[in-house]
Structure formats: structure tokens, C-alpha cells
């Protein structure tokens, strides 16, 4: 417990910690494999540390679930391009870019989000809450 207390001194009061997660932490994506388990653990850790850091120093701890994003890591996932296009067609606003995600992260370090903690925040153009879109349905019409 002493090492946790020592590490808590490393973050200023009312500071903010942000980690990147992915929706596969809560839903099944067969191609995401063990990374889904790791992201679920990350979100759990963020909630636990958010509680303890919040009590100790008013530090906020959150995770962001980003849209499928074209990165070097993403390009290594089999079928990523098809999934990227599917998510883009399903999302009312389309996929969020990496730059837009960086901007969103910046807001979580500002005083404007001072009372946001222990949350997994979706930054995905509405993908996480959209059941179906006409664009996706039209691809399956005969």
C-alpha cells in the first residue's frame, strides 16, 4: 500500500489521467482476441484508481473508447478495412479521426471536465449506440 501512496504523490491535485480503451471491452468482437480482455481490465482499473485517486487528491481517471482508427497497429488486424468501413457506415457521424480523439483527450485534462471521473467515454461518432443504419442495411438487400 505504501507504493500506491507514493505514486499518488506523482499527480497534482485535480489532475487527470486518460487511457485509451475500445468497445470490445464490453461487446464481442471475434477478431479483437485477448486485447478485449485487456481493455476490460484497463477500464476496471480506471474505475478503481479513479475512486482512490479521487478520494486522495481529487484526481480524475477516465478511459476513452475510440472509433476504429487507421493506425499501424490497426492495419495488422485481419479484416480491419472492412470493419472500418462498416463502423463508418453505421455511425451517424462516421468514424472519429485520431486527431479528433487527441482533441477530446485534451478536454479531459481541462477544468471544463473537472467532475468527470471513473467513466468510459465513447468517441466513436455514435457507433456504440446505433443498432443499424440504412447504409448497412442497403448492402444486404438483394
Residue pairs with C-beta under 8 A, 6 or more apart in sequence:
4 52
8 52
8 53
8 56
8 57
8 59
11 17
11 53
11 57
11 59
12 57
12 59
13 57
13 58
13 59
14 57
14 58
14 59
14 60
14 111
14 114
15 57
15 59
15 60
16 59
16 60
16 61
16 62
16 108
16 109
16 113
17 46
17 49
17 53
17 59
17 60
17 61
17 62
18 62
18 63
18 64
18 105
18 108
18 109
19 42
19 46
19 61
19 62
19 63
19 64
20 63
20 64
20 65
20 66
20 101
21 39
21 42
21 43
21 46
21 63
21 64
21 65
21 120
22 32
22 35
22 36
22 39
22 65
22 66
23 29
23 65
23 122
23 124
23 127
23 128
24 32
24 35
24 36
24 39
25 36
25 39
25 40
25 42
25 43
25 65
25 120
26 40
26 120
28 36
29 36
31 77
31 78
31 79
31 83
32 77
42 63
43 63
43 120
46 61
46 62
46 63
46 118
46 120
47 61
47 118
49 61
50 59
50 60
50 61
50 62
50 117
50 118
51 118
53 59
53 60
53 61
54 60
54 61
54 117
54 118
59 117
60 108
60 113
60 114
60 116
60 117
61 117
61 118
62 108
62 116
62 117
62 118
62 119
62 120
62 121
63 119
63 120
63 121
64 101
64 104
64 105
64 108
64 120
64 121
64 122
64 123
65 120
65 121
65 122
65 123
65 124
65 128
66 96
66 98
66 101
66 123
66 124
67 87
67 91
67 95
67 96
67 101
67 123
67 124
67 125
67 127
68 74
68 80
68 83
68 84
68 87
68 88
68 95
69 95
69 96
69 97
69 98
69 101
70 84
70 98
71 98
74 80
74 84
77 83
84 95
86 136
87 95
87 124
87 127
88 94
88 95
88 125
89 133
89 135
89 136
89 139
90 127
90 130
90 132
90 133
90 135
90 136
91 124
91 125
91 126
91 127
91 130
91 133
92 125
92 126
92 130
92 133
93 125
93 126
94 125
95 124
95 125
95 127
96 104
96 123
96 124
96 125
100 123
101 123
104 121
104 123
107 113
108 116
108 121
122 128
122 129
